[in-house]
Amino acid sequence: MNTTTGNGAPTLTIPARYNGPDGSGNGGYTAGLLAARLTSVGGPAVQVTLRVPPPLDHPLTVEGDPGGPLTLTDPDAPEGSRLVAEAAVTELPDTPAVPGGPVSLPEAEEAQGRYPGLAAHPFPRCYSCGPERAEGEGLRLFAGSVRPGSGPDGAGNTVACAWTPHPVLDEGAGTVGLAQVWAALDCPGGWSSDVSGRPAVLGRITVRVDHAPRVGEPHVVMGHLAAVDGRKIHTGSAVHDSQGRLLARAHATWIALKG
């Protein structure tokens, strides 16, 4: 939701239903809301860095030039923790987000039975991947392994799931809005790592959306574990239509939680 402050500065509010961990905003959705100030479907890639857990149902101030970079701040937070996120137009790496290309829709549907979050989930009400969210109340992206990794810490693991966008995501043209696509690219990347055993949150994500997914049509969403460097987990993710056409892709860095 977009509004302005009393002095005319634009604000952005993350509704409570778009949570990741309980009490804070879903990283992909939050980043997508901010990125929408700089790009659109078919536009340039945008990189968003999340600095603190995004607060819910609370107006956040957007500052910066129309072409970016932008900052998202919480004016009511204590000094030193007001910066919530930063966004800037950028370019995606030439390397594919998910090596090996897309799996078929039946393969993605079959992989959902291997989704680790069905047995143990650190954030079971996450908007993107929480199994406790009902149909239409969350994206319910349950990505299971399709190409097991063999590198250190499971690097190389690729996951997939099927996604048929619910009618509630229709923004009026029969397609999914930009922030929802960013949310769809978020958690499948994270689940390419052992999120159940090592909970992590999104730290940085770079996304380009070339085509908007269509509501009511099946898609394949994939994630890939590129590397693990200490607490930093580097992933890629992508959305394809049922014919294998690439619609959107992302490269992200996750931060494993301490303890």
C-alpha positions in Angstrom: 0.0 0.0 0.0 1.4 3.4 -1.0 0.5 6.7 0.8 2.3 9.9 1.7 3.5 11.4 5.1 2.3 14.7 6.4 5.2 16.4 4.7 4.4 14.8 1.4 7.1 12.1 1.4 5.9 8.8 -0.1 5.4 5.9 2.2 5.0 2.2 1.8 3.1 -0.1 4.2 3.4 -3.9 4.2 0.0 -5.4 5.2 0.2 -8.0 8.0 -0.9 -10.9 5.7 2.4 -10.6 3.8 4.6 -11.9 6.5 7.7 -14.1 6.3 8.7 -14.9 9.8 5.9 -14.1 12.3 5.8 -10.3 12.9 7.9 -9.2 9.9 7.4 -8.8 6.2 8.0 -11.4 3.6 11.4 -10.5 2.1 10.5 -11.1 -1.5 7.2 -9.3 -1.3 8.7 -6.3 0.6 11.5 -6.0 -1.9 9.1 -6.2 -4.8 7.0 -3.4 -3.4 10.0 -1.2 -3.2 11.4 -2.3 -6.6 8.1 -1.4 -8.2 9.1 2.3 -7.7 12.0 1.6 -10.1 10.8 -1.0 -12.6 7.9 -2.9 -14.1 7.2 -6.1 -16.0 9.6 -6.0 -18.9 11.8 -3.4 -17.3 15.3 -3.5 -15.9 16.5 -5.7 -13.0 16.5 -4.2 -9.5 18.6 -5.2 -6.6 17.1 -4.8 -3.1 19.1 -5.2 0.1 17.1 -5.8 3.4 18.8 -4.4 6.4 16.4 -5.2 9.2 13.2 -7.3 9.4 10.5 -5.2 7.6 7.8 -4.1 10.1 4.2 -4.9 9.2 1.2 -2.5 9.1 3.4 0.4 9.7 4.1 3.3 7.2 7.7 3.3 6.0 9.3 6.3 4.3 10.6 6.0 0.7 13.5 8.4 -0.1 15.5 8.9 -3.3 15.3 10.1 -6.9 12.7 8.6 -9.2 15.3 6.6 -11.0 16.9 5.5 -7.8 18.7 4.5 -5.7 16.0 4.4 -3.1 16.0 3.8 0.7 13.1 2.5 2.8 13.3 3.8 6.4 11.2 3.5 9.6 11.1 7.0 11.1 9.8 5.5 14.4 12.6 3.0 14.9 15.5 3.7 17.3 18.5 5.5 15.8 20.8 3.1 14.0 18.0 0.7 13.0 15.8 2.9 10.9 17.1 1.7 7.5 14.9 -1.1 6.4 15.9 -1.6 2.8 17.8 -0.2 -0.2 17.0 -0.6 -3.9 18.8 0.3 -7.1 18.5 -0.6 -10.8 21.2 -3.0 -11.9 22.0 -5.9 -14.3 21.6 -9.6 -13.6 24.7 -11.8 -14.0 24.9 -13.7 -17.3 25.0 -17.0 -15.5 21.5 -18.7 -15.4 19.7 -18.5 -12.1 18.9 -22.2 -12.3 21.4 -24.3 -14.3 20.1 -27.1 -16.4 16.9 -25.4 -17.5 13.3 -26.0 -16.3 11.8 -29.3 -15.3 8.4 -30.3 -16.7 5.2 -29.5 -14.9 4.6 -33.1 -13.9 8.2 -33.3 -12.5 7.5 -30.1 -10.5 4.2 -31.4 -9.2 5.9 -34.7 -8.1 8.8 -32.8 -6.4 6.3 -31.1 -4.0 6.0 -34.4 -2.1 9.7 -33.9 -1.1 9.2 -30.4 0.2 11.0 -30.4 3.6 8.7 -27.7 5.0 5.8 -30.1 5.2 7.6 -32.0 8.0 9.5 -29.1 9.7 9.2 -25.4 8.9 10.8 -22.6 10.8 8.1 -20.1 9.6 5.0 -22.1 8.9 2.8 -19.1 8.2 5.2 -17.5 5.7 3.2 -15.9 2.8 5.3 -17.5 0.1 5.9 -21.1 1.4 4.0 -21.6 4.7 1.9 -24.8 4.8 -0.4 -23.2 7.4 -1.6 -20.6 4.8 -4.8 -21.6 3.1 -5.3 -21.5 -0.6 -5.8 -17.9 -1.7 -4.2 -16.7 1.6 -0.6 -17.5 0.6 1.3 -18.7 -2.4 1.9 -22.2 -1.0 5.1 -22.8 -3.0 6.3 -26.2 -1.8 9.6 -26.7 -3.6 11.2 -30.1 -3.3 14.5 -31.4 -4.7 14.7 -32.5 -8.4 18.5 -32.4 -8.8 20.2 -33.3 -5.6 23.5 -31.4 -5.0 26.8 -33.0 -4.4 28.9 -30.0 -3.4 29.8 -28.7 0.0 26.8 -27.9 2.2 24.6 -29.4 -0.6 25.6 -26.9 -3.2 24.1 -27.7 -6.6 20.8 -28.8 -5.2 17.9 -27.7 -7.4 14.2 -27.6 -6.2 10.9 -27.1 -8.0 7.2 -26.8 -7.5 4.1 -26.1 -9.5 2.3 -22.8 -9.1 -1.1 -21.9 -10.5 -1.7 -18.3 -9.4 -5.0 -17.9 -7.5 -7.6 -15.4 -8.8 -7.0 -13.2 -5.8 -3.7 -12.3 -7.4 -5.3 -10.9 -10.5 -4.5 -7.2 -10.8 -7.1 -6.6 -13.4 -5.4 -7.8 -16.6 -5.4 -11.6 -15.8 -1.8 -11.4 -14.7 0.1 -11.4 -11.4 1.5 -8.1 -10.1 5.2 -7.4 -9.7 5.5 -7.7 -5.9 3.8 -11.1 -6.1 6.3 -12.4 -8.7 9.1 -11.3 -6.4 7.4 -13.2 -3.5 7.2 -16.3 -5.7 11.0 -16.0 -6.5 11.9 -15.7 -2.9 11.4 -18.9 -0.9 12.0 -21.5 -3.5 15.5 -20.2 -3.7 15.8 -20.5 0.1 14.5 -24.0 0.2 17.3 -25.2 -2.1 19.3 -25.0 1.1 18.6 -26.9 4.4 16.3 -24.2 5.7 14.6 -26.6 8.1 17.8 -27.5 9.8 19.4 -24.0 9.4 16.8 -21.3 9.3 17.7 -18.3 7.1 16.2 -15.0 6.0 16.5 -13.1 2.8 19.3 -10.6 2.8 19.6 -9.4 -0.8 17.7 -10.2 -4.0 18.1 -9.1 -7.6 15.2 -9.7 -9.9 14.1 -9.2 -13.5 10.6 -9.9 -14.6 10.3 -10.2 -18.4 6.7 -11.5 -18.5 4.0 -11.6 -15.9 2.6 -15.0 -14.9 -1.1 -15.5 -15.8 -3.7 -16.2 -13.2 -5.3 -19.6 -13.3 -2.5 -21.1 -15.5 0.1 -23.6 -14.3 3.7 -22.5 -13.9 7.0 -24.1 -12.7 9.0 -22.3 -10.0 12.5 -23.5 -9.3 15.3 -22.7 -6.9 19.1 -23.6 -7.0 21.7 -23.6 -4.3 24.8 -21.9 -5.9 27.1 -21.8 -2.9 27.4 -21.5 0.9 29.9 -19.1 2.5 29.7 -19.2 6.2 26.3 -17.7 7.1 25.8 -16.5 3.6 23.7 -18.7 1.3 23.7 -17.9 -2.4 20.8 -19.0 -4.5 19.0 -18.6 -7.8 15.4 -18.9 -8.7 13.2 -18.7 -11.7 9.5 -18.9 -12.9 8.7 -20.6 -16.1 5.3 -21.1 -17.8 4.1 -24.7 -18.5 5.8 -24.7 -21.9 9.2 -23.9 -20.4 9.4 -20.2 -21.3 11.4 -18.2 -18.8 9.2 -15.4 -17.2 11.3 -14.1 -14.3 14.6 -14.9 -12.6 16.5 -13.9 -9.5 19.8 -14.2 -7.7 19.7 -13.9 -3.9 21.8 -14.0 -0.8 20.3 -15.5 2.4 21.6 -15.0 5.9 21.5 -18.0 8.3 20.2 -17.1 11.7 22.6 -17.3 14.6 22.0 -20.2 17.0 
